[in-house]
């Protein structure tokens, strides 16, 4: 009986505590129900159940909501525990290898298999990656001297790839480590291109500057009172400054093209009118080189989407090269024809010369910046080595392509394929 009395007393105290903790929500709910009863005229049969429900909600244990939150957190923790290291490794796009204290592979993701091949659980990393920098990375991480370390590593086969490799321990007391390979090949390639470009541009500018500087010293010294030598040297200096000006103009053209990679939509170019304009503008150069320019244009409309000034620059570069380097053939044929071939129907503009032609090994690289087949001939013809690179950039903006066909001794044909609407 005493125990029962104690239980009853405990229940009464718990009831009083819950009622005290829920007094304010209970009071607010009671007022709301009474207001609705008075002004909305609800039945007493509805009022009494509403009051009972309100009282029951106020007397619920205060820990119910907290317990629900704890249950949600527990469910989330269980879900995280189900994510194994293999699933997490598979979600990483870079090659990733998990290994143990013996430097033995425990797991490798699909990117690692694709990049390196021949790796599987149980293989020793020290035997797979024998480069000294990789051995140093493994030693520093496994020794515990550092929590993580980074080195640069180059994989030679099947193709050369440059990686930034980082290794670190996984958690505390797991005796597992992870190694991640960040591919740096494209970044390195761009850096080399930038360095080569600066070196080539500097070389192209240094040569005429050295020539001008030498002639200035001569004019101020031995040739000071020699009118014939002075006129000759001044003409050479003028030619060299013109060469530098052309080089700077071409560099600025490339810079402008790279700063606006997208073509303005909605503009139309009449290829017949544009190519006629190019031929007329280069007529003096053709006469100077004893070259006859022949036209072979298709009938009807020859309109394509594009920028007229840029396409004018494309055909001007190609026709100028044909007149300069193919002058031994005596003629250049400029043709415009419709191309209905799939998958890109459009219009082809072909500029063909009948000069010495281009050796096959040079064709894949001929659009590179500063690439020349014959350096001396190019400089004699006042070339900068950037013309075809500009052509390639402009055609890329127009979703167009350049194809080159050539046979040594029979000339070369440069064809521009412009897509239709």
C-alpha positions in Angstrom: 0.0 0.0 0.0 2.8 2.3 0.8 4.4 1.7 -2.6 1.1 2.3 -4.3 0.7 5.6 -2.4 4.2 6.6 -3.4 3.5 5.8 -7.1 0.3 7.8 -6.9 2.1 10.7 -5.4 4.8 10.6 -8.1 2.3 10.5 -10.9 0.5 13.5 -9.3 3.8 15.4 -9.2 4.6 14.6 -12.8 1.1 15.7 -13.8 1.5 19.0 -11.9 4.9 19.5 -13.5 3.6 18.9 -17.0 0.7 21.2 -16.4 2.9 23.9 -15.1 5.4 23.6 -18.1 2.5 23.7 -20.6 0.5 26.4 -18.9 1.1 29.2 -21.4 0.3 27.1 -24.6 -2.7 25.7 -22.7 -3.9 29.2 -21.8 -3.4 30.5 -25.4 -5.2 27.5 -26.9 -8.1 27.9 -24.4 -8.6 31.6 -25.3 -8.5 30.8 -29.0 -11.2 28.1 -28.6 -13.4 30.3 -26.5 -13.2 33.1 -29.0 -14.1 30.8 -31.8 -17.0 29.4 -29.7 -18.4 32.9 -28.9 -18.0 34.6 -32.3 -18.4 31.6 -34.7 -21.3 30.0 -32.7 -19.9 26.4 -32.8 -21.7 23.7 -31.0 -20.9 22.6 -27.4 -20.4 19.1 -28.8 -17.4 20.5 -30.7 -16.1 22.7 -27.9 -15.7 19.9 -25.4 -13.6 17.6 -27.6 -11.4 20.5 -28.6 -10.7 21.4 -25.0 -9.9 17.8 -24.2 -7.4 17.6 -27.1 -5.8 20.9 -26.0 -5.4 19.6 -22.5 -3.8 16.3 -23.7 -1.3 18.1 -26.0 -0.2 20.3 -23.1 0.3 17.3 -20.9 2.5 15.4 -23.4 6.0 14.7 -22.0 8.4 17.6 -22.8 11.0 15.2 -24.1 8.9 13.9 -27.0 10.1 16.5 -29.5 13.6 16.2 -28.3 13.4 12.4 -28.6 12.1 12.8 -32.2 15.1 15.0 -33.0 17.5 12.5 -31.5 15.9 9.7 -33.5 16.4 11.7 -36.7 20.1 12.2 -35.9 20.4 8.5 -35.1 18.9 7.6 -38.5 21.3 10.1 -40.3 24.3 8.5 -38.4 23.2 5.0 -39.5 23.0 6.2 -43.1 26.5 7.7 -43.0 27.9 4.5 -41.5 26.5 2.6 -44.5 28.7 4.8 -46.8 31.9 2.7 -47.1 35.3 3.9 -48.3 34.7 2.3 -51.6 31.6 4.4 -52.3 33.3 7.6 -51.3 36.4 6.7 -53.4 34.1 6.0 -56.4 32.6 9.5 -56.1 36.0 11.2 -56.5 36.8 12.1 -60.1 40.6 12.0 -59.6 42.6 8.8 -59.3 42.5 7.7 -55.6 44.2 4.9 -53.9 43.7 3.7 -50.3 46.6 1.8 -48.7 47.8 0.5 -45.4 50.9 0.9 -43.2 52.8 -1.6 -45.3 52.2 0.6 -48.4 49.9 -2.1 -49.8 46.9 -1.1 -51.9 43.6 -1.7 -50.1 41.3 -0.1 -52.7 41.6 2.0 -55.9 38.8 3.8 -57.6 37.9 3.5 -61.3 39.8 6.7 -62.2 43.0 5.1 -60.8 42.5 1.9 -62.8 41.9 4.0 -66.0 45.0 6.1 -65.3 47.5 3.5 -64.2 46.1 0.1 -64.9 47.6 -3.0 -63.4 46.7 -2.0 -59.9 44.7 -4.2 -57.5 44.3 -4.8 -53.8 47.4 -6.4 -52.4 49.9 -4.8 -54.8 52.7 -2.8 -53.2 52.7 0.9 -54.0 56.4 1.1 -53.6 56.8 -1.4 -56.5 54.1 0.1 -58.6 55.4 3.7 -58.4 59.2 3.4 -58.3 60.0 7.1 -58.9 62.1 8.6 -56.1 59.6 11.3 -55.4 56.9 8.8 -54.8 59.1 6.7 -52.5 59.8 9.9 -50.5 56.1 10.7 -50.3 55.3 7.2 -49.0 58.2 7.3 -46.4 57.2 10.7 -45.0 53.5 9.8 -44.6 54.0 6.2 -43.2 56.7 7.3 -40.8 54.3 9.6 -39.1 56.6 12.6 -39.4 53.9 14.6 -41.3 50.1 14.1 -41.4 50.1 14.8 -45.2 52.5 15.6 -48.0 52.5 16.6 -51.7 54.9 15.9 -54.6 54.9 16.3 -58.4 55.0 13.0 -60.3 55.1 12.3 -64.1 53.7 9.1 -65.5 55.5 8.3 -68.8 53.4 5.5 -70.3 51.1 5.0 -72.2 51.2 8.8 -72.6 53.0 11.4 -70.6 50.9 12.8 -67.8 51.9 15.2 -65.0 50.3 14.8 -61.5 50.3 16.7 -58.2 50.1 13.8 -55.7 48.9 14.2 -52.1 49.0 11.5 -49.4 47.5 11.7 -45.9 46.3 9.4 -43.1 42.6 8.5 -42.8 41.3 9.5 -39.4 43.1 8.4 -36.2 44.0 4.8 -35.4 42.7 3.4 -38.7 46.2 2.5 -40.1 44.8 3.5 -43.5 46.1 6.2 -45.8 44.8 7.8 -49.0 46.7 9.0 -52.0 45.0 11.4 -54.6 46.4 12.2 -58.0 45.5 15.7 -59.5 46.1 15.8 -63.2 48.2 18.8 -64.1 49.0 17.9 -67.7 46.7 20.6 -69.3 48.0 23.3 -66.9 51.6 22.4 -67.8 50.8 22.4 -71.5 49.3 25.8 -71.3 52.3 27.1 -69.3 54.7 25.7 -71.9 52.7 27.3 -74.7 52.8 30.6 -72.9 56.6 30.4 -72.3 57.1 29.4 -76.0 55.0 32.3 -77.1 56.9 34.8 -75.1 60.2 33.4 -76.2 59.2 33.4 -79.9 57.7 36.9 -79.7 60.8 38.2 -78.0 63.0 36.6 -80.6 61.0 38.1 -83.5 61.2 41.6 -82.0 64.8 41.3 -81.0 66.1 40.6 -84.5 64.8 43.8 -86.2 65.8 45.8 -83.1 69.3 44.5 -83.3 69.5 45.4 -87.0 68.2 48.9 -86.4 70.6 49.5 -83.5 73.5 48.4 -85.6 72.6 50.7 -88.5 72.2 53.6 -86.1 75.7 53.1 -84.8 77.0 52.9 -88.4 75.2 56.1 -89.4 76.6 57.9 -86.4 80.1 56.6 -87.1 81.7 55.5 -90.4 78.7 56.3 -92.6 78.0 59.8 -91.2 79.2 61.5 -94.4 78.2 58.9 -96.9 74.9 59.8 -98.5 74.5 56.6 -100.5 75.1 54.4 -97.4 72.8 56.6 -95.3 69.9 56.2 -97.8 70.4 52.4 -98.0 70.6 52.0 -94.2 67.5 54.2 -93.6 65.5 52.1 -96.1 66.6 48.9 -94.3 65.6 50.5 -90.9 62.2 51.5 -92.3 61.7 47.9 -93.5 62.6 46.5 -90.1 60.3 48.9 -88.2 57.5 47.9 -90.6 58.1 44.3 -89.8 57.9 45.1 -86.0 54.7 47.0 -86.6 53.1 44.1 -88.5 54.1 41.7 -85.7 52.6 43.9 -83.1 49.4 44.3 -85.1 49.1 40.5 -85.5 49.7 40.0 -81.7 47.0 42.5 -81.0 44.6 40.7 -83.4 45.2 37.4 -81.6 44.6 39.1 -78.2 41.3 40.6 -79.4 40.2 37.3 -80.7 40.9 35.5 -77.5 39.1 38.1 -75.5 35.8 37.7 -77.4 35.4 33.9 -78.0 31.7 34.2 -79.0 30.4 35.5 -82.2 27.7 38.2 -82.3 24.5 36.4 -83.4 22.3 37.5 -86.2 24.8 39.0 -88.6 25.0 37.9 -92.3 28.0 38.0 -94.6 27.8 37.9 -98.4 30.8 35.8 -99.3 30.8 36.8 -103.0 31.1 40.5 -102.1 33.6 39.8 -99.3 36.0 37.6 -101.4 35.7 40.1 -104.4 36.8 42.8 -102.0 39.8 40.7 -100.9 40.9 40.0 -104.5 40.6 43.7 -105.4 42.6 44.8 -102.4 45.5 42.3 -103.2 45.5 43.0 -106.9 48.7 45.2 -106.6 50.5 42.4 -104.7 49.5 39.9 -107.3 50.8 42.1 -110.1 54.0 42.6 -108.2 54.5 38.8 -108.0 53.4 38.2 -111.6 50.4 36.1 -110.3 47.0 36.0 -112.0 44.0 35.6 -109.7 41.1 33.6 -111.2 37.5 33.4 -109.9 35.2 30.4 -109.8 32.1 31.4 -107.8 28.8 29.4 -107.6 25.6 31.1 -108.8 23.0 32.5 -106.5 23.1 33.6 -102.9 26.3 32.9 -100.9 25.4 34.3 -97.5 26.6 32.8 -94.3 26.3 33.9 -90.6 29.4 35.6 -89.4 31.5 38.8 -89.0 32.5 40.4 -92.3 35.7 42.1 -91.1 36.9 38.9 -89.5 36.1 36.7 -92.6 37.8 39.4 -94.8 40.9 39.0 -92.6 40.8 35.2 -93.1 40.6 35.3 -96.9 43.1 38.2 -97.1 45.7 36.1 -95.1 45.1 33.0 -97.3 45.2 34.8 -100.6 48.2 36.9 -99.6 50.1 33.7 -98.7 49.1 32.1 -102.0 50.4 35.1 -104.0 53.7 35.3 -102.0 54.6 31.6 -101.6 52.9 30.2 -104.7 54.1 32.9 -107.1 56.2 30.4 -109.1 52.9 28.8 -110.3 51.9 32.0 -111.9 48.2 31.8 -110.9 45.9 31.4 -108.0 42.3 30.1 -108.2 39.7 31.3 -105.7 36.5 29.2 -105.8 33.3 29.4 -103.8 31.0 26.3 -103.9 28.0 25.0 -101.9 28.6 21.9 -99.9 25.6 19.7 -99.1 27.6 17.0 -97.5 26.4 15.8 -94.1 26.8 16.5 -91.3 27.5 20.1 -91.9 26.1 21.5 -95.1 27.4 25.0 -95.9 29.7 26.9 -98.3 33.4 26.1 -99.1 35.9 28.8 -100.1 39.1 27.4 -101.6 42.2 29.3 -102.4 44.6 27.2 -104.5 48.1 28.0 -105.7 50.4 26.1 -108.1 53.7 26.8 -106.4 56.2 24.5 -104.7 53.6 23.0 -102.3 54.0 22.1 -98.6 55.7 19.0 -97.4 53.3 16.6 -95.6 55.1 16.7 -92.3 54.5 20.4 -91.9 50.8 20.5 -92.5 49.6 19.5 -89.0 51.7 22.3 -87.4 51.3 25.0 -90.0 48.6 26.9 -88.0 50.8 27.1 -84.8 52.0 30.5 -83.7 55.4 31.4 -85.2 55.7 28.1 -87.0 57.4 28.5 -90.4 58.3 26.0 -93.1 61.2 28.2 -94.3 62.2 30.9 -91.9 64.3 32.9 -94.4 61.6 32.8 -97.1 59.0 33.9 -94.6 61.0 36.8 -93.5 61.8 37.8 -97.0 58.1 37.8 -97.8 57.5 40.0 -94.6 55.7 37.2 -92.8 55.2 37.3 -89.0 54.4 33.6 -88.5 51.0 34.5 -87.0 48.7 34.7 -90.0 47.4 31.2 -90.1 47.1 31.2 -86.3 44.8 34.2 -86.6 42.9 32.4 -89.4 42.3 29.4 -87.1 41.1 31.5 -84.2 38.6 33.4 -86.4 37.2 30.2 -87.9 36.8 28.6 -84.5 34.6 31.6 -83.5 32.5 30.9 -86.7 32.2 27.2 -86.0 34.1 26.8 -89.3 37.1 24.6 -90.2 40.2 24.9 -92.3 41.5 22.0 -94.4 44.8 22.0 -96.2 45.7 19.8 -99.2 49.1 19.9 -100.8 51.5 17.9 -102.9 55.1 19.0 -103.2 55.7 20.5 -106.6 52.0 20.8 -107.4 50.9 23.7 -105.1 48.6 23.9 -102.1 44.9 24.4 -101.5 43.4 26.0 -98.4 39.7 25.3 -98.0 37.4 27.1 -95.5 34.2 25.4 -94.7 31.6 27.8 -93.3 28.3 26.2 -91.9 25.0 27.3 -93.4 22.3 28.9 -91.2 
